[in-house]
Amino acid sequence: MNLNLTGKRALVTGSSAGLGKGVAKLLAAEGAAVVVHGRDKDRAEGVAQEIREAGGTAGVVVGDLADDCAAAEVARAAMADGPVDILVNNAGFYRDLSWAEATADEWRDTYNVNVVSGVRMIRHLVPAMRERGWGRVITIGGGLASQPVNTHPQYNATLAARHNLAVSLARELKGTGVTSNVVSPGVILVEATKDLVTSIGPARGWGRTWEEIQPHAVQALLPNDQERFGEPEEIAAAVAYLCSGYAQYISGATIRVDGGLIRSAF
């Protein structure tokens, strides 16, 4: 299927590593000119170079989206070579804290990074999409938005806010040709996930090698129908589809890509 992304420009926030990197590489492979974003210039340049070596087009912007001025500069730099047609709000973070450990300051910081940063980019980039009559905003959410756990409550709540704002934005963009949707991953096997699972595996009796640890980790942490972790490319595929012309009739939707981790029909 040709997703018809040639001629489109996409900014993927937090794409210097992990899930965002996978999204940026696939959008580029589908023909979009990609702007790789991160806070570390060398890492972002490394991803852009991988895209170029594969025959794609990529530029780099660097900045902290949690800061008003820095976010405005990221948006300006992203538009320096042309309009941004696709915004993938992927950037975010979490710390694995208990309710007792998650202070009010931690809640504020997490909300600023995971929610307000995305709003900043929407405010900077979406008005021009509306004027042109075409655009895509994809928010990366997560299953903890609807089925939170008792740990890292500050992170669970920000995922719910991300889902909610994306649907509100879809209603705001009614009739404009710009859509807003959510891709909700399960637990995706990026480097940070593998490092975390490997570090806790031996103490939990899951084994010592990755081959021993992985099946136990899946059953303990994310029992799903596919009995495995997800891959970044699988999330990227859902994002790419929602960016395409084939998805013009999808608005305010949540596409779960979690192997069946979330047990809900709706």
C-alpha positions as CSV (number, residue, x, y, z in Angstrom):
1,M,0.0,0.0,0.0
2,N,1.3,3.4,-1.0
3,L,0.6,5.8,1.9
4,N,1.1,8.8,-0.3
5,L,3.4,10.7,2.2
6,T,5.8,12.0,-0.5
7,G,5.8,15.7,-0.4
8,K,4.7,15.8,3.3
9,R,6.9,17.0,6.1
10,A,6.7,15.4,9.5
11,L,8.0,16.5,12.9
12,V,8.4,13.6,15.4
13,T,9.2,14.8,18.9
14,G,11.5,12.7,21.0
15,S,12.8,10.8,18.0
16,S,16.5,10.7,18.7
17,A,15.9,7.2,20.3
18,G,13.4,4.5,21.0
19,L,9.9,4.5,19.8
20,G,10.2,8.0,18.2
21,K,13.2,6.9,16.2
22,G,11.2,4.0,14.8
23,V,8.4,6.3,13.8
24,A,10.7,8.8,12.1
25,K,12.5,6.1,10.1
26,L,9.2,4.5,8.8
27,L,7.7,7.9,7.9
28,A,10.8,8.7,6.0
29,A,10.7,5.3,4.3
30,E,7.2,6.1,3.2
31,G,8.4,9.3,1.5
32,A,7.9,12.0,4.1
33,A,10.6,14.5,4.8
34,V,11.2,14.0,8.5
35,V,12.4,16.4,11.2
36,V,14.1,14.5,13.9
37,H,13.8,16.1,17.4
38,G,15.7,15.5,20.6
39,R,17.6,17.3,23.3
40,D,20.9,15.7,22.3
41,K,22.2,17.0,19.0
42,D,24.6,14.1,18.3
43,R,21.9,11.4,18.9
44,A,19.4,13.3,16.8
45,E,21.9,13.7,14.0
46,G,22.7,10.0,14.2
47,V,19.1,9.1,13.5
48,A,18.9,11.6,10.7
49,Q,22.0,10.2,9.1
50,E,20.5,6.7,9.3
51,I,17.5,8.0,7.4
52,R,19.6,9.7,4.8
53,E,21.8,6.6,4.3
54,A,18.6,4.6,3.6
55,G,17.6,7.1,0.9
56,G,15.2,9.3,3.0
57,T,15.1,13.0,3.8
58,A,15.7,14.2,7.3
59,G,16.7,17.3,9.2
60,V,17.3,17.9,12.9
61,V,15.9,20.2,15.5
62,V,17.2,20.3,19.1
63,G,15.4,21.8,22.2
64,D,13.6,21.2,25.4
65,L,9.8,21.2,24.8
66,A,9.1,21.7,28.5
67,D,10.3,25.3,28.1
68,D,8.1,27.9,26.3
69,C,10.9,29.7,24.5
70,A,12.8,26.5,23.6
71,A,9.6,24.9,22.3
72,A,8.9,28.0,20.1
73,E,12.4,27.8,18.7
74,V,11.9,24.1,17.9
75,A,8.8,24.9,16.0
76,R,10.4,27.7,14.1
77,A,13.4,25.6,13.2
78,A,11.1,22.7,12.1
79,M,9.3,25.1,9.7
80,A,12.5,26.7,8.4
81,D,12.6,24.4,5.3
82,G,8.9,24.3,4.7
83,P,5.5,23.7,6.4
84,V,5.0,20.9,8.9
85,D,2.1,18.7,7.7
86,I,2.4,16.0,10.3
87,L,3.1,16.4,14.0
88,V,3.8,13.2,16.0
89,N,3.7,14.2,19.7
90,N,5.8,11.4,21.1
91,A,8.2,13.1,23.5
92,G,7.7,12.2,27.2
93,F,9.2,10.6,30.2
94,Y,8.4,8.8,33.5
95,R,10.0,7.7,36.7
96,D,8.9,4.5,38.4
97,L,7.7,6.0,41.7
98,S,5.3,4.9,44.3
99,W,2.5,7.2,45.5
100,A,4.6,8.0,48.6
101,E,7.6,8.9,46.3
102,A,5.7,10.9,43.7
103,T,5.8,14.4,45.2
104,A,3.7,17.3,44.0
105,D,6.7,18.7,42.2
106,E,7.1,15.4,40.4
107,W,3.5,15.5,39.3
108,R,3.9,19.1,38.0
109,D,7.1,18.2,36.2
110,T,5.7,15.1,34.6
111,Y,2.6,16.9,33.5
112,N,4.6,19.7,32.0
113,V,6.8,17.4,30.0
114,N,4.2,14.8,29.0
115,V,1.1,17.0,28.4
116,V,1.9,20.8,28.1
117,S,4.9,20.1,25.8
118,G,2.6,18.5,23.3
119,V,0.1,21.4,23.6
120,R,2.9,23.8,22.9
121,M,3.7,22.1,19.6
122,I,0.0,21.9,18.7
123,R,-0.4,25.6,19.3
124,H,2.7,26.4,17.2
125,L,2.1,24.1,14.2
126,V,-1.6,23.3,13.9
127,P,-2.9,26.7,12.9
128,A,-0.9,26.6,9.7
129,M,-2.2,23.1,9.0
130,R,-5.8,24.4,9.4
131,E,-5.1,27.2,6.9
132,R,-3.7,24.8,4.3
133,G,-6.7,22.4,4.8
134,W,-4.6,19.3,5.5
135,G,-2.7,18.0,8.5
136,R,-2.2,15.1,10.9
137,V,-1.6,15.2,14.6
138,I,-0.8,11.9,16.2
139,T,-0.4,11.6,19.9
140,I,1.4,8.7,21.4
141,G,-0.6,7.5,24.4
142,G,-0.6,4.2,26.3
143,G,-2.8,1.6,27.9
144,L,-2.2,3.0,31.4
145,A,-4.5,5.9,30.4
146,S,-7.5,3.7,30.8
147,Q,-6.1,0.9,33.0
148,P,-3.7,2.6,35.5
149,V,-1.6,0.7,37.9
150,N,-0.7,1.6,41.5
151,T,2.9,2.6,40.6
152,H,4.0,5.8,38.9
153,P,0.6,7.4,39.3
154,Q,1.9,10.8,38.0
155,Y,2.7,9.1,34.6
156,N,-0.6,7.2,34.4
157,A,-2.5,10.4,34.8
158,T,-0.5,12.2,32.1
159,L,-1.3,9.5,29.6
160,A,-5.0,9.9,30.3
161,A,-4.6,13.6,29.7
162,R,-2.8,13.0,26.4
163,H,-5.7,10.8,25.2
164,N,-8.3,13.4,26.3
165,L,-6.6,16.4,24.7
166,A,-6.2,14.5,21.4
167,V,-10.0,13.9,21.2
168,S,-10.8,17.4,22.2
169,L,-8.5,18.6,19.4
170,A,-10.2,16.4,16.9
171,R,-13.5,18.1,17.8
172,E,-11.9,21.5,17.5
173,L,-10.6,20.6,14.0
174,K,-14.0,19.5,12.6
175,G,-14.3,20.2,8.9
176,T,-10.7,21.6,8.5
177,G,-9.1,18.6,6.8
178,V,-6.8,18.2,9.8
179,T,-7.2,15.1,12.0
180,S,-6.1,14.3,15.5
181,N,-5.8,10.7,16.7
182,V,-4.0,8.5,19.3
183,V,-1.8,5.5,18.9
184,S,-1.7,3.6,22.2
185,P,1.2,1.2,22.5
186,G,1.7,-1.7,24.9
187,V,5.1,-2.3,26.4
188,I,7.5,-1.8,23.5
189,L,11.0,-3.4,23.4
190,V,13.2,-0.3,23.1
191,E,16.6,-0.2,24.7
192,A,15.4,1.4,28.0
193,T,12.7,-1.3,28.4
194,K,15.2,-4.1,27.8
195,D,17.6,-2.6,30.3
196,L,15.0,-2.2,33.0
197,V,13.6,-5.8,32.6
198,T,17.1,-7.2,32.5
199,S,18.0,-5.4,35.7
200,I,15.1,-6.6,37.7
201,G,14.9,-10.1,36.2
202,P,17.4,-12.0,38.3
203,A,16.0,-10.7,41.6
204,R,12.6,-11.9,40.6
205,G,13.8,-15.3,39.6
206,W,13.3,-14.9,35.9
207,G,16.8,-16.0,35.0
208,R,19.9,-14.1,34.0
209,T,20.0,-14.1,30.2
210,W,17.6,-12.2,28.1
211,E,16.3,-15.4,26.5
212,E,15.5,-16.7,30.0
213,I,14.1,-13.4,31.3
214,Q,11.8,-12.3,28.4
215,P,9.0,-14.9,28.7
216,H,8.7,-14.5,32.4
217,A,8.7,-10.7,32.1
218,V,5.9,-10.9,29.5
219,Q,3.7,-13.1,31.8
220,A,4.4,-11.0,34.9
221,L,4.3,-7.5,33.4
222,L,2.2,-7.5,30.2
223,P,0.2,-10.7,29.6
224,N,-1.1,-10.3,26.1
225,D,-2.5,-12.4,23.3
226,Q,0.8,-12.3,21.3
227,E,2.8,-13.3,24.4
228,R,5.7,-10.9,23.6
229,F,6.8,-7.3,23.7
230,G,5.9,-5.1,20.9
231,E,8.5,-3.7,18.4
232,P,8.9,0.0,17.6
233,E,8.2,-0.7,13.9
234,E,4.7,-2.0,14.9
235,I,3.8,1.3,16.5
236,A,5.4,3.2,13.6
237,A,3.1,1.3,11.2
238,A,0.0,2.5,13.0
239,V,1.3,6.1,13.0
240,A,2.1,6.0,9.3
241,Y,-1.3,4.7,8.5
242,L,-3.0,7.5,10.4
243,C,-0.8,10.0,8.6
244,S,-1.9,8.8,5.2
245,G,-4.8,9.8,3.0
246,Y,-6.4,6.4,3.7
247,A,-7.1,7.6,7.3
248,Q,-8.9,10.8,6.5
249,Y,-12.2,9.5,7.9
250,I,-10.6,8.5,11.3
251,S,-11.0,11.3,13.9
252,G,-10.5,11.3,17.6
253,A,-9.8,7.6,17.6
254,T,-7.5,5.5,19.8
255,I,-5.6,2.8,17.9
256,R,-4.3,0.3,20.4
257,V,-1.2,-1.5,19.3
258,D,-0.6,-3.7,22.4
259,G,-1.0,-7.3,21.5
260,G,-4.3,-7.4,23.3
261,L,-2.9,-6.2,26.6
262,I,-5.9,-3.9,27.3
263,R,-8.9,-6.2,27.9
264,S,-11.7,-4.0,26.6
265,A,-14.0,-4.2,23.6
266,F,-14.3,-0.4,23.5
